[in-house]
Amino acid sequence: MKITSLETFLVAPRWLFLRIATDEGIIGWGEPVVEGRAETVQAAVQELADYLVGEDPLRIEHHWQILTKGGFYRGGPVLSSAVAGIDQALWDIAGKAYDVPVHQLLGGHVRDRVRVYSWIGGDSPADVAELAQAQVEAGFTAVKMNGSAQMGPIDTPAQTQAVIDRVVAVREVLGDERDVAVDFHGRMSTAMSRRLLPLLEPLQPMFVEEPVLPEHSRNLRSLVESTSVPLAVGERLYSRADFHDVLASGIAVAQPDPSHAGGISEVRRIAALAEVHGVAMAPHCPLGPIALAANLQLAFSIPNFLIQEQSLGIHYNQGNDLLDYLIDPEPFRFIGGHAARPVGPGLGIEIDEGAVRRAAETGHRWRNPVWHHRDGSFAEW
């Protein structure tokens, strides 16, 4: 079997899909994208296609090594995301070639169902409480919320209390039998995280995500030692090497993204490294259906898995959502806040190619917001 072509499709709301075709008629799908830089990743995929066309798609590990190390310059979000989508598509082809789901090729399933969480937006305590209640009624046992909008390097007591008030409102809705994760999104300085984390301890969040920016990861150990709140990082780390020192800092949860961190192949290795450190996995996935399918294959096959992010109904998905590009939505029908084990071959989903091609005729030019502080200076989004 040989690879005959790689096609990419910019599809709303902000995704990039990849179709890899073979001379035996087996098609693999992947989702290589950097949100807000989809066109750049698209170009990187086409550059890598020069090597892949004519190759055996089943030599997944060999191709991963060449794609990540065959150029003099390595790593970074663009290249790692391009490789990630290709890797997903090659695993999809392999599963279809052997007529088994990908998790079967990864050693078989280690659990019978996977817990997933849902995002909630909202600015005021009343808003987040109402949205949390809606997710409870939908059967979810965990939600994730943003901790704040933009925050100053050392912000006011009022801004600090606003973060706490919003989490209190959600905790009151969820009670003690459900979980809330709080995403700091790199918006907090180390000083603000050090101030906020002890105040959140009585609310027992499942974890606080990105309490510092990746470039300040050296501060993680001091934060870990200052609080009992489990800390989670990793959506902007792209390899085992990136995670090496972070895992040793004492974090509780690793969050690599299989559409950014080298695909299924590399995230599985990151999971194994995390297991050595007693760190649980909650892979990042605010993206489309192919990315979520790849995540679920990993979730069923890695032993140190905690919970899976998914983006059905997330505020980014305006105009289009995950199910719009699937022939059968059943793999993403969550019952009691859990996903059932996918049994279809490959990634376990069937992409509606017609819908993808129609959407790509319009495409998108999604860009992330750029925020400013009250004094006009740049603020982390």
N, C-alpha and C positions, 0 to 999 in steps of 0.2 A: 504494500500500500504506500502511495506517495501523496504528499501535499501538492495540490494543484493551484490553490489561490487563497489569499487572505483579503477579505473585504471588511471595511469598517463603516459604521452607520452612526451618525450623530442623531440621537432621538431625544425628544422632550421627555421629562423636563430638563435634565442636565447630564444625560448619560451618553456613553459611547459603547456600542456593541461591536463584537468581532465575530465574523463567520469564517471558519477555516474549512475548505472543501478538499476532498480526496478523490483519487481516481477510482475508488471503489464505491463512491456515492455516499459515504458516511460524512456527515457534517458535524462539526464541533462549534460550540458557541462559547464566547468569553466576554468579559466586561472590563476592558482596560481603560481607566479614566482617572484623571486628576480633576476634581470638581473645580470648574472655572478655567481649566487649561486643557479641555478635551481635544481641541485642534492640535495642540502640541504633542499630546500622546498619540493622536492619530498619525501624525507624521513619523513618530518614532516606530510605530508598528509597521508602517510601510518600509522603513529602512531595514528593520529586522526581517521583513518578508523576503528580502533578497537572499538571505541565507536559507530560509525555511522551504521555499518552493522547490519541490523535487525530493525532499527528504521524507524519511519514514516517520509518520506522526507518533508511532508507538515508542520511539526512543526519547521519552519525555525528559529523563534526567540528563541525558547527554545534551539535548537541546538547551535545557536550562543552564547548564554549565557554559555552553558556547554563547548563549544570548547575554548572560550576565558578566562573563569574563573575557569574551572574545574581542571586545573593544578595549583600547588602552584606558579609556575613562569609564568608571564603573559607578553604579549606585545612583542615588537620588530619586525623587518621587516620579519623574517622568519616565526614565528607563525602567525602574522597578515596576511601575504600573503597566507599561507596555508589555513587559515580560509576564506580569501577573495574568493579564487577559489571555495571552497566548497559552500560558500554562493551563489555565482553566479549560480552554478550548481543546487542548491536547488530551487532558484527562477525560473530557466529554467524549472525544473520539474513541479513546481506549475503552471506556465503559460500554459504549455502543458496539465496538468491535467484539468485545467478549460477552456482550449482552448481560451486563451486571451493573448495578449502581457503583459509583466511584468509591463509596465507603467500603464496598466489598473488596476492591483492589487495594485498599489501605489497611486491610487486616480484618475487616468485618466490623459490625456495629458493637459498641460497648455499652449502649443504653437503648431503651425502647422508645423513648420520646425525648424531645429537646425543649427545654424551657426558653421562651422568648419574651422580650419586653417591648413595650410600645412607648413612643415618644409623646410627651405632652408639651404644648407651648403655653402661652399666657404670660401676662405681666404682673397682675395683681394677685394677692392671695385668693380672692374670690374666683378669679379666672382659672388659676391652676387647680383649685379644688374642684371646680365644675368639670374640667377636662379629665382630671384623675377619676372622678366618679363615672364618667362615660367609659373609661377603660376598664374599670371594675365591672361595670355592667356588661361589657363585651367579653368578660371572662379572663382578662389578664391578671396575673398575680404579681406583676412588677411593672413599674414605669420609670422612665428617665426624664429629667427636666434640666433646663439650664439653670445654673446658680444665679446668674445675673446678666445684665447687659454690660456695657463697658464699665470698667472699674479703674479708679485712679491707683497709682502705685501705693499710696496709703490713703484710703478713702475715709469718709466720715462715719461716725457711729450710726447715723441714719441709714447710710447705704449698707453698712454691715448688718443692721437689724432687718433691713428689707429682705436680704437673702434668707435669713433665719425665718422670718415670718412666712415666706412663700413655702419653704420646706415644711414648716409646722402645719400649714393648711393642707398640704398633700398627705402628710403623715396622719392627720386626723381623719381623712377620708379612707386611707388604706388600712388603718388599724395595725395591729401587731402581726398579722398573718400574711401580709403582703410587703413588698419591698419597693423602696424608692432609691434610685441612683441619681446623683447630682453631678452635672457636668460643669466644671469650671472653665473648660474650653480654652485653657491657656490665657484667660482674661485676668487672672489674679497674679499679682506679683508674689514672690515667695513670702514677703511680709504679710500680705493680705490673706494668703492661704494659712499661714501660721496663726493669724488672728481668728479666722473663721472655723477652722477644723475643730478646735476644742468646743466651740459653741454648737457645732452640729452633733457632737457625740451623743447627747441625750436622745436625739432623733434616730440614731442608729441607721444611717444610710447604708445600703448594700455596698456601695463604694462611692468615692468622689473621684471624678475623672479629670485628667489633665490639670492637676493642681499647680503645675508650673509648665512653662513652655519647654519643648524638647531641648533647646539650647541651654536650659538651666537645669538639666537632669542631675547635675552634680549636687543639687540642693535636695534631692529626693530623700536621701538617707536622714537628713536632719528633720524633714517633715514627718517621715515615718516614725521617728523616735519621739516626736512631739505630740502624737495623737493616737487614739485607738481606732479612728476611722480607717477602714481599708482604702488604700489608694490604688488607682488604676491609671495606666498610661500605655501609649503605644500606637495610636492611630497615625502618628507622624514619624514612626520608626519603620524602616524598610527592609531590615535584614537581621539575621542572628547576631551579626557584629554590632548593629545598633542596639540590640537588646542586652548585650553581654553584661555591661556594667549596671544597667538599669535593673535587671533582675536581681543582681547582688545587693541592691540598695534596700531591699526589704519590702518592695511593693507587694500588694496582695493579688492584683489582677493585671494580666497582659492583654492588650487590645490591638494586635496587628490586624490589618485589613487585607484580606486575600485578593482585593483588586488593586492594592498598592504595594504590598510587601512580598512581591515575587510569586504570588499565586498560591495554589494548594500545596505545591511542593515545599516552598519555603516556610509557609505558616505552619505546616505540620512539623517541620524541624524546630521552629521557634517554640511550638507547644512542648516538644520533647525537652528542650533546654529549660523552659519554664518549669516543667515538672520536677527537674532536678533541684530547683530552688523552692519548691512547694508553692508555686504561683499558679493560680487558676487562669483559665482562658475565657475571655468574653469578647470575641472578635468584633471589630468595628464593621458596620454595614448600614450606612444610611443611603444606599444606592439602589440599583434596579434588580430585576428578577434573576438575572444570570449570576450576579454577585451573591444574592441571597442563597441561590441554589448551591453555589460552591461552598458557602459558609456552612450550610446544613450538612453537606457531605463530610466536612471536617468535624462538625459538632458531634456527629454520630460515631466518629472513629477515634477521637482523641480522649484519653481517660481523664485529663485534668480540665475538662470543660465546665464552665459555670452557667452561662446564660448567653443567649444570642440576641443581638440587636437586629431589628428589621424596620423597614421604612414605610409600611403600608399606612397611608393617610398622613405621613409627615408633612410639615408645612412647605417643604421644598417641592412636593409633588403636585404642583398646580397645573391643571390641564390634562396631565397623564399620570397614571400610577402603575404599580407593578403588574397588575393583572391585565392591563391593556395589551401586553405583548405576548400573552400566553394563550395557547389553544385550550388548555384545561387548567383552571385555577386551583384544583384540588390540592396540589402539593403545598400551597400556602393557605390552606384553611386551618386556622389555629383553634384548637379545642381546649378550653380550660387553661389558656395561656401557654400551650405547648404545640409543637409541630410533630406530626407523625413521621415515622421513618420513610423516606422516599424509596420506592421499589422499582421505579423505571430505570432503564439503562442510562449510563453516563451521569450527567448532573441531575437527572430525574425530572426534567421539565421539557416541554415541547414548545419551542418558540414559534409564534405566528409570524413567519417570514414576510408574508404580505403586509401585515401591520407594521413591521419594522421598516420595510422599504417605503411604504407610504409616509411614515413619520419622518424618515430621512430626507424626503423631498423638501421638507420645511427645515429640519434640523433645529439647532438652537445656538445661542451665544450666551449661555448662562455665565455670569460672573458673581463671585461672592461679594457681599457688601463691603464697603470700606467705611470704617467708623472713625469718629473724631471725639476727643474729649471736649469739654466745655471751652477750653482755651484755644481750641483749633488744632491741637497736636494730634498725631495719629493714635488710635486706640485699637487694641487687639479685638478682632471679631471672633 
